Amino acid sequence: MAATPNRGIVVFSGGSAANNLVDVFNAVRESKHCPLSYIIPISDNGGSSSELIRIFGGPGIGDVRSRLVRLIPDSPANPERSAIKALFNHRLPAEGAAASLEWQTIVDGTSDLWKTIAPAKKELIRSFFNLLNLEILKRARPPSSTFDFTSASVGNLFLTGARLFSGSFESAIYLLGSICGVPSDVVRVIPAINSNFSHHISASLANGTTIVGQNSISHPSEATALQNSARARRPSLLLADGDDDEDTDRSDKEEAISYEDDHLPGSLATLRNKNISFNKSENEDLPCRITRIWYINPYGQEIRPPANPRVLEALHDAQAIIYSIGSLYTSIIPAIILRGVGKSIVSSPARHKILILNGSLDRETGPPLEPFAASDFVEAIVRAGEGSRGRGPYEFPEHRGSSEGVARTESPDPLPYNSYVTHILHLDGPGTPQVDRERLAQMGIETLRLYGRKITHMDGDTETVVGMQYDANALIQALEVVLGKKGDAMVRGGVGWGLGRRNTLDPAPREKR
């Protein structure tokens, strides 16, 4: 009789930031002898994903592709696997004409990227590139609407071709994982929503401003991403509704016409922009805190999509739930606010629900106003989960020092903080979020302090510490401590523990409460 497998570990994460912890989570999975599931949002509309969405619609696939490729096992003895990883990781040049030329060499099989890939596998992959290329040509309406290959991710192009062929996003994910040798029986990459359609998010700020689209929320490609509610058109208006607004010039109208063939009626102008180029490190600051995140339809109206059933299955069979590092409001929250997720987290058999706190603050959680403390991250996660359960609408915590807060609906009962988060792992150093242990203790949450490495930024000859980075060995040990592999008694009683520089467990000093 086969042994019953251990319950799995579920990780909520985005793409690039959490990719740095893939080896950490895999090590913990191996030590617990259990499956590992990554829940990835599909609301990203920046980078090369934005151009695929603009022409084909469909989900934001960049974070899913990024995680799948990162999970390809490294094998020096298997040069073909390394070549496949390089192919799907490859980006086309940042200049349009050069990008188009290189794409053609990939499609016709003459690119050097194919050199060490076996002919049978090469032709299988090429068939999906050829299908996508044909669809691009069919949708071209030169000179106004053509596909822009600038900085396009080859892996994203493959996933889109596979989705168009199969009619299923999850089938495309399965195909890419199979080709890349990702062991899907033990490691699963699950899109938060299983859909062939685009799902965009909006954010409201404490001053009443609304920002449409994930890219504009997290790292806008231009300074005008903040939409002033006094001048912006009502988000429910159709794209071509006959409104002769004085601010709408002829070029805007011509641009709207050029998109008729490749967008649903009503698609908001903000969501039709090319967001191929942006800077994640240098952005305008938000004027105030984000108060809520929600999904919108093409008319800008709020919708409440259900979570992918596989997400709920993973949560119902979890021994641990982990909220990984990444952008709070655009990487973690979009998966939690989906219908069914909040209830599944609260009712999950998982005894440990662990928040790995970011090593630095970003546009969504940092200055110019009061930076987020650890309890603010918890508040945001819990309010999102309760909103998912229909117990709201909840607003996220507003800036405590501001008089311009937004009224929020409170439940008559206290928020169930430790039903969503039981432990926080964090770093302590320049640029890290403050860990307000007294408030966390009141929430019923324990903390574990880790040592890490400093992240520096050079500005001319001046080096500035901007945050901290987790040490992989220390983080593995901390997760194993919390999950009970060793030293279970060490994390009882609400006392934070630090990991020493030799990756040994040392008690952090108890703080007065």
DATAMO-V149357 format. One record per run of one state. SS is the DSSP state (a for helix, b for strand, c for the rest). FROM is the first residue (numbers start at 0). LEN is the number of residues. If there is no record, write none. Layout:
SS_FROM_LEN ; SS_FROM_LEN
This chain:
c_0_5 ; b_5_8 ; c_13_2 ; a_15_4 ; c_19_2 ; a_21_11 ; c_32_1 ; b_33_7 ; c_40_7 ; a_47_9 ; c_56_5 ; a_61_9 ; c_70_8 ; a_78_11 ; c_89_1 ; b_90_1 ; c_91_4 ; a_95_12 ; c_107_4 ; a_111_3 ; c_114_4 ; a_118_21 ; c_139_1 ; b_140_1 ; c_141_3 ; b_144_1 ; c_145_7 ; b_152_1 ; a_153_13 ; c_166_2 ; a_168_12 ; c_180_6 ; b_186_5 ; c_191_8 ; b_199_6 ; c_205_4 ; b_209_3 ; c_212_1 ; a_213_5 ; c_218_4 ; a_222_3 ; c_225_1 ; b_226_1 ; c_227_22 ; a_249_9 ; c_258_10 ; a_268_4 ; c_272_17 ; b_289_7 ; c_296_5 ; b_301_2 ; c_303_2 ; b_305_1 ; c_306_2 ; a_308_8 ; c_316_1 ; b_317_6 ; c_323_4 ; a_327_9 ; c_336_2 ; b_338_1 ; c_339_1 ; a_340_7 ; c_347_4 ; b_351_5 ; c_356_16 ; b_372_1 ; a_373_15 ; c_388_28 ; a_416_4 ; c_420_2 ; b_422_5 ; c_427_6 ; b_433_1 ; c_434_2 ; a_436_7 ; c_443_2 ; b_445_5 ; c_450_1 ; b_451_8 ; c_459_2 ; b_461_9 ; c_470_1 ; a_471_12 ; c_483_4 ; a_487_4 ; c_491_5 ; b_496_3 ; c_499_5 ; b_504_3 ; c_507_6
